[in-house]
């Protein structure tokens, strides 16, 4: 099953660079905190981080994000992690009713645009007892949308395609 990526907003490279610096974390007395370097692959081959939102992905090996062109291959690859009670805390989908590209997320993302997911989440499933917050703007700002505990939201209504950051409680 191959996918045709849906059109999305593009960010100029200079803005992406500034966002990476902003997402790197707060400065401390010794300089900027060291953050892990995110990487992504598609069927084992490196891809740009912004392409993650076009495929079937997971971040179970964070800071590596693994994506697959076939959703069955992704599910087979992540079966053990999905079964673990402390595994993924939210799965986001490109379209309503859990359709299209998806990503199993176990981490906080202050700028979803860096991994191709800003303003394109249309449904989600919380797969354990963890909760969190989606935000409509980068860096956990804007309007918040709380989620929790095995929640399934097949349509986001007025929040469709508006989330730009996410963190769990």
N, C-alpha and C positions, 0 to 999 in steps of 0.2 A: 504494500500500500504506500504509494508515494504521495507527497503533499505538495500543493502549490502554495507558497507563502502568501499570506494576505498582506496587502499594502499597509504600511504603518508610517508614522511620523519619523523623520530622520533628524538626527542631531549633528550639527557641524562638529568636526573632530576637535576643535579647540574647546568647545563647550564640554564634550565628553572628557577631555583631559582635565579640565577644571573640576568636573564632577568627581572624577576619580580621586583627585586631591582632597576634595571636601569630604568624600566618603572614607578617607583613610583614617579618620579618627581624630580625637582632640589632641592638641599639643600638650606635652607635659614638660617638666623642667629639663628633660634630656632631649627634647625635640619631638617629632611626630611619632606616635605609637606605631610600631610595626604591625601591619595587617597582612594576612595571607594573600597571596596572589591567586586570583581566580583564573581557572582555565576551563575550556570546554572542548568536548570532542563529539563527533557524530559518527556512529558506527566505528569508533576507535581512531578516527582521523581528526586532527585539530581543526576547530572552527573558531570564528570570531565570537566573542561573548554575546554580541547583539543578535546573533543568529539562534540563540537558545530558544527564544519564544516561538520559533517556527517548527519545533519538533516535539518529540516525546522524551522528556528529560527527568533527571533526578539529581539531587545534590548529596546523596548518601555518602559520597567520598569527598565531601567538602575539604578543601577549596576546589576540587575537581568537579565539574558538572558533566555528567555523561548523558548524551542524547542518542536517540535511535530514529531511523527513518521508518521503522515498523513498530507500532505500539505493542504488538505481541512480544517482540524481542525485548523491549523495555520492561514489560511486566515480568517476563521470565528472568531477566537480569536482576530485578529489584524485589522478587518474591520474598526472600528471607527478610529484607529490611522492612517491607510493608507489613509482615506478620509480627514483627517485634513491637511490643507495647510502647517503647520509647522511640520508635522510628519517626517517620514523617509526621508533621503536625498539620500540614495543609497541602492539598493538591489543587492547583489552579488550572482552569481550562479557558481556552480561547473563545469558545462559544457557549451559549446557554445549554442547559441540560447535559453538561459534562461531555461536550463534543469538541473536536478539533485538537490542536496541539495542547499539551499539558505539561506541568512540571510538579513533581513531588518536592516540596520545600521543607527542609529541616532547619534552615538558617534564617536570620534576619537579613533583609535587604533594604538598605536606606535609599537606594536609587534603583528601582526595578528596571529602568531604562538601560542600565549597563548590561543587563542580561536579556534584553529584548522583551520584557513583560510590562513596561509602563503603559498604562491606558489601554490594556487589551484583555483584562480578566473579565469574563462574563458569567462564570459560575465557579463554585469551589466546594470541596468536601474536606471536613476536618476528620482525620482518621484516627484520632485518639482523644484522650481527655484533656489535651492542652488547649489553651486559648490564645488569642492574639488580637492584633489590630491591623487592619489595612488603613492606609492614609491616602488621601487624594493628591498629596503633594510629596515631593522629595524630602528626605531627611526627617521623616515622621512628623510632617506638618500638614495643615489643611484640615479637612473634615475627616473624622475618624469613623471607622466601621468595625465594631467589635465582633469577634467570632469566638466560638467555644465548643468544645466537647461533643464530638461526633456529629456536628452540624452538617447538613447537606443543603446547599443553596443553589438551586438549578437556574435561577434568574435573579439578577441583581437590581432590576428595575432602574431607578434613576442613578444608581451607582455603576451601571454597566459601563465598562471601558473607562473607568476613572481612577483606579488605584495606581499609585506611583511609589509606594513603599509599604513594607510589612515587617512587623516584629511580633514575637510571641511573648506571652507573659510567663 
